[in-house]
Amino acid sequence: PKCDTIPDARQHPLMSGMVGMDIAGVRQLSKLMLTKADEIDNAAKQITKQLNSVKWVGNDAQRFRNDWNGRHAAALRNVCDELRTAGKQAAKDADEQEKASA
């Protein structure tokens, strides 16, 4: 699916009127975010490796490699960084909620 089809979490029916946290659910979310960041990172590395090893010369090849190395790979690194930051924050928030609830 396209990225623009991702549902808006603020409109999620479970969020209406809820106060607090499903600690286990947030920890699971954290792990998922960290795992997916690693998967995206690995995919980008594999694509870069394949792109560097494929026999392809000419203007189109150079343009494609420049686009990949300059924009696309950087965008994927940014996504990975943001997923890791958010995943770590979610884990921290779950830990803090658990301590506050004890």
Secondary structure, DSSP 8 states (H G I E B T S, - for coil): --GGGS--GGG-GGGTT--S--HHHHHHHHHHHHHHHHHHHHHHHHHHHHHHHS---SHHHHHHHHHIIIIIHHHHHHHHHHHHHHHHHHHHHHHHHHHHH-
